[in-house]
Amino acid sequence: MSPVQIDRLDHFVLTVGDIHRTCEFYSRVLGFEVVEQSGRTALRFGRQKINLHQAGKEFEPKAARPAPGSADFCLITTAPLAEAQRELEAAGVRIELGPVERNGALGPMMSLYFRDPDGNLVEVSNYLSG
């Protein structure tokens, strides 16, 4: 028997302390589109989205121990990393680490790390040309 064939990530869930504050941050800093459907809120970018759950009011089913600030994820930018860093800093975002070299799903990349309002670690990266 073969394993299930997975093509890509569609969405993931962030449990947050304040949905409005999270939407403001991600739309202002990263240009994500805020989408509201059937009483739920999500942040859409490219062909994916981040569904938002309010801490203590999560939708079922949910993670075993959902908590604000427990995520660590990487986003790929098409902008040069130096430009992304300037834009982040202009938006008042403190870069915690970077640029530093890391290994992504497709090979070496350069990354910047910062935190969202709940303390989730957000990595923004560019793949290195080979």
N, C-alpha and C positions, 0 to 999 in steps of 0.2 A: 504494500500500500504506500502511495506517495503522500508526502505532506501537502497541506493546503498551499496553493501557490498565491503569494501576496504580491501585489503590484506596487502599492504606495500607501502612504498614510493619508487618511481622509480628514480626521479630526482627532483631537484629544480634549480632555476636560481639565480645566483649572478650577479648583475650589478657591474662592476669594472672600476677603473680608467685606468688600464693598464693590458691587458690580459697577456702579456709576463711576467710581474712582478708577477702576481697572479699565473700563471703556475709554475714559478720557485719556489715560496714559497711553494705551496702545494705539488709539486713533491719532493722537497728537504726535507721538514720538516715532511710530513706525508706519503710520498711514493706513492702519487696518480699518476695514469697514465694519461698523457696528450693525448687526442684523438681529432683529427681534421677530420671532415666530412662535405662535402658540404659547405665549407667556415665558418663553426662554430667550436668552441673550447669547449671542456668539460674536466672535471677531473673525471676519473673513479676510483672507489674503491669498492671492494666487488661486490654486485649486484646492485649498484646504481651509480649515477653520479651527478655532479654539472655542469650545462650548464653555460657558461660564456657569458655575454653580455657586450660589450664595452659601457660605459656611453655615451649617445648622439647618439649611433648607434645601439640601441636595435632592436632585431628582433620582428616582430608582430606575434601574439598579445603579449602584455607585461603588467607588473604590471601598475597600475594607476600612481604611482609616483616612478619609479625606481631610486635608488640612491646608489652610492658606500658607504659602511660603515653602511648600514641600517639593516643588517642581524644579527641574534643571533641564533646559532644552536648547537646541541650536536651530537658528534660522539662517538660511543662505540669502545673501543680498547680491543683486546684480551690480550695485554701485561699487566703485573702488572703495576699499576698506578705509582709507584715509578720509575720503569724503563722508562715509557713514559715520566715522568718529567725529568729524567736525559737526555734522548735523545732530548727533546725539548730544554732544557737549553744548551746542547752541540751544537745545531744548531743555537744558538743565540736568541732563543725565550724567551721573558720575560714573566714569569707566573704572571698574574695579580691577581689571587686569587686561593687558593687551596694548598693542597687538602682540599675539604669541602664536607660534606654530602648533597646530593640533592635527589629529588624524580624523577625518570624517568618513562617511560611508563610501565615498568615491576616491579617497586618497588625501594627500596633505592639503591643509588649508591654513589660513591666517584668521585669527579670531579675536574679538573684543568681548568682554564680559561686563554685564551690569545687572542691576536688580530692579524688578518692578515694584509697585507700591506694597505688595505683600511679602517681598523678600525673595521671590522666585528668582533663580539665577537664569538670565537670558544671555545666550551666546549668539553673536551675529558674526558671520564668517563669509569668506571668499575662498574658493578653491584656488590653489597655486597652479599656474600653467606649467605643463611638463614638457 
